[in-house]
Amino acid sequence: MLPAHRRPITIHTADGLNLIGEVATPIGPRVASILCLHPLPTHGGMMDSHILKKAANRLPEMAGLEIIRFNSRGTSSEAGTSEGAFDGGEGEKFDVQAAIDFCFDELGVERLWLMGWSFGTDMALRHGCDPRVEGLILLSPPLRTTKASDLDYWAADGRPITALIPEHDDYLKPAEGAIAFEAIPHITLINVDEAKHLWVGEPSVYRVLTEVVSILSPASLPLPTEIN
């Protein structure tokens, strides 16, 4: 864990729930902010899922990126459990909107991107349409609950979207992803050789974090592999 200003946060949803989270803010200049949407909670996904936690541990110091993480309704992590119950991505629309509002109203964010992983990519595509969001980063998108109308929205909207698709993904492999995302002509698809849906192993983590930084803070590349 590298230096950053870290503090717990509580996000209040429009339907009356309290969601727990954490923000990690750079000690130096804040280049941009990333709101993380975690994988499927019914399969162990949470704000501490390893890619998201490692982003929070490293990127504030390495790249000047603020990382905001939270547990969606009914989701537990070491920090505790958010109120409510998992709703299959429907009621979670209130969670995503409340988190976006929190970023601007409470954290004073200036440049906000959404980074979803697996279930979180569906949440970004379905519920992340707030015009203040600059763009989307999608890790292992399964497109389980995203509808054609959601893809059409982003195609017409034109904001930048990058999707990282693992070669050995369990749900959507690169060839399938190319077809599925044809509806969004401007999307950047990055096919990652040897990677799997869960991005296990330090080479996969380094690749994901490098791609994120290349979008939001390219002057910070290459990321160090060792810290003195």
C-alpha positions in Angstrom: 0.0 0.0 0.0 1.6 3.3 -1.2 0.9 6.7 0.4 -2.4 8.4 -0.1 -5.1 10.1 1.9 -7.5 7.3 2.7 -10.8 7.6 4.5 -14.1 5.6 4.9 -17.2 7.1 3.2 -20.9 6.5 3.6 -23.1 7.0 0.5 -26.8 7.6 0.9 -29.1 6.3 -1.8 -32.4 7.8 -3.0 -34.3 4.8 -1.7 -32.9 5.2 1.8 -29.9 2.9 2.0 -26.4 3.5 3.5 -23.6 2.1 1.4 -20.1 1.8 2.8 -17.0 2.7 0.9 -13.5 4.2 0.9 -11.7 6.9 -1.1 -8.0 7.0 -1.7 -6.9 10.5 -2.8 -3.4 11.4 -4.0 -1.2 13.3 -1.6 -0.1 15.4 -4.6 -2.1 16.7 -7.6 -5.3 14.8 -8.5 -5.2 14.0 -12.2 -8.6 12.2 -12.4 -10.9 10.2 -10.3 -12.2 6.6 -10.8 -15.4 5.3 -9.3 -15.1 1.5 -9.1 -18.1 -0.8 -9.7 -17.3 -4.3 -8.3 -17.9 -7.8 -9.6 -21.0 -9.9 -8.8 -21.5 -10.0 -5.0 -23.3 -13.4 -5.2 -20.0 -14.8 -6.4 -17.7 -13.0 -3.9 -17.4 -9.6 -5.7 -17.0 -6.5 -3.4 -15.1 -3.3 -3.1 -12.0 -5.2 -2.0 -11.9 -7.5 -5.1 -8.2 -7.6 -5.8 -7.9 -5.4 -9.0 -9.9 -2.7 -7.3 -8.0 -2.8 -4.1 -4.7 -2.9 -5.8 -5.7 0.1 -7.9 -6.6 2.0 -4.6 -3.3 0.8 -3.0 -1.1 1.9 -5.9 -2.6 4.4 -8.4 -3.0 7.5 -6.1 0.8 7.6 -5.6 1.9 6.1 -8.9 -0.4 8.1 -11.3 -2.2 10.8 -9.3 -5.5 9.0 -9.7 -8.1 9.1 -7.0 -9.8 5.7 -6.4 -13.4 5.6 -5.0 -14.7 2.2 -4.0 -18.0 1.1 -2.4 -20.0 -2.0 -1.7 -23.3 -2.0 -3.6 -26.5 -2.9 -1.6 -26.2 -6.0 0.5 -22.5 -6.5 -0.3 -19.9 -7.2 2.4 -16.2 -6.6 2.7 -13.7 -6.2 5.5 -15.0 -2.7 6.0 -18.5 -3.9 6.6 -21.8 -4.5 4.8 -23.9 -2.0 2.9 -27.6 -1.9 3.7 -30.2 -3.5 1.6 -30.2 -6.7 -0.5 -28.7 -7.6 -3.8 -31.2 -6.8 -6.6 -29.7 -8.4 -9.7 -28.7 -5.0 -11.1 -32.0 -3.3 -10.9 -32.1 -1.5 -7.5 -28.4 -1.0 -7.9 -29.2 1.9 -10.3 -29.8 3.9 -7.1 -26.4 2.8 -5.8 -24.5 3.9 -8.9 -26.3 7.3 -9.1 -25.8 8.0 -5.4 -22.1 7.2 -5.8 -21.7 9.5 -8.7 -23.5 12.3 -6.9 -21.3 11.7 -3.8 -18.2 12.0 -6.0 -19.2 15.5 -7.2 -21.1 16.8 -4.2 -18.9 15.5 -1.3 -15.5 14.8 -2.9 -15.4 17.7 -5.3 -14.3 15.5 -8.2 -13.5 17.3 -11.4 -12.9 14.4 -13.8 -14.8 11.2 -13.1 -14.5 7.9 -14.9 -16.4 4.7 -14.1 -14.4 1.5 -14.0 -16.6 -1.6 -13.8 -15.4 -5.2 -13.5 -17.6 -8.1 -14.6 -21.1 -7.3 -13.0 -19.7 -3.8 -12.5 -19.4 -3.4 -16.3 -23.2 -4.1 -16.7 -23.8 -1.5 -14.0 -21.7 1.1 -15.8 -23.3 0.5 -19.1 -26.9 0.4 -17.7 -26.8 3.0 -15.0 -23.7 5.1 -15.6 -25.2 7.5 -18.1 -24.8 10.6 -15.9 -23.5 13.4 -18.2 -20.8 14.3 -15.7 -19.1 11.0 -16.2 -16.2 11.4 -18.8 -16.0 7.8 -19.9 -16.0 4.1 -19.0 -13.4 1.5 -18.5 -14.8 -2.1 -18.7 -12.8 -5.1 -17.3 -14.1 -8.5 -18.4 -17.5 -7.4 -19.6 -19.9 -10.4 -19.6 -22.8 -8.4 -21.0 -25.2 -10.5 -18.9 -27.8 -7.8 -18.2 -26.8 -5.0 -20.6 -29.5 -4.5 -23.2 -29.2 -3.6 -26.9 -30.8 -0.2 -26.0 -27.9 0.4 -23.5 -25.3 -0.2 -26.2 -27.3 2.1 -28.6 -27.2 4.8 -25.9 -23.5 4.8 -25.6 -23.0 4.5 -29.4 -25.0 7.7 -29.9 -23.5 9.4 -26.8 -19.9 9.2 -28.1 -18.1 9.3 -24.8 -14.9 7.2 -24.7 -15.2 3.6 -23.7 -12.4 1.1 -23.3 -13.0 -2.6 -22.7 -10.3 -5.1 -21.6 -11.3 -8.6 -22.7 -9.2 -11.6 -21.5 -8.2 -14.2 -24.0 -9.6 -17.0 -21.7 -12.6 -15.2 -20.2 -15.3 -17.5 -18.9 -18.2 -15.3 -20.3 -17.1 -13.2 -23.3 -14.0 -13.9 -25.2 -12.3 -11.5 -27.7 -14.0 -12.8 -30.8 -17.4 -12.7 -29.2 -16.7 -9.3 -27.7 -15.9 -7.9 -31.2 -19.3 -8.9 -32.4 -21.2 -7.9 -29.2 -19.7 -4.4 -29.2 -20.2 -3.7 -32.9 -23.1 -1.5 -31.8 -20.5 1.0 -30.4 -18.2 2.0 -33.3 -16.0 4.2 -31.2 -15.2 1.7 -28.4 -11.6 0.6 -27.9 -11.4 -3.1 -27.5 -8.2 -4.4 -25.9 -7.7 -8.2 -26.1 -5.4 -9.4 -23.4 -3.5 -12.6 -24.2 -3.2 -15.3 -21.5 -5.5 -13.4 -19.2 -8.6 -14.8 -17.4 -11.9 -13.2 -16.2 -10.5 -12.7 -12.7 -7.1 -11.2 -13.8 -5.3 -13.5 -11.4 -1.5 -13.0 -11.1 0.7 -9.9 -10.9 1.3 -9.8 -14.8 -2.5 -9.4 -15.3 -2.8 -6.8 -12.5 0.1 -4.8 -14.0 -1.5 -5.0 -17.5 -4.8 -3.8 -16.2 -3.4 -0.9 -14.2 -1.1 0.1 -17.1 -4.1 0.3 -19.5 -6.0 2.4 -17.0 -3.1 4.8 -16.5 -2.6 5.0 -20.3 -6.1 6.4 -20.6 -6.1 8.8 -17.6 -2.5 9.7 -16.7 -0.2 8.6 -19.6 2.7 10.8 -18.4 2.9 8.4 -15.4 3.9 5.5 -17.6 5.7 3.1 -17.3 4.4 2.1 -13.9 7.2 0.9 -11.6 7.4 -2.8 -10.9 9.4 -2.3 -7.7 9.2 0.4 -5.0 12.5 1.4 -3.3 
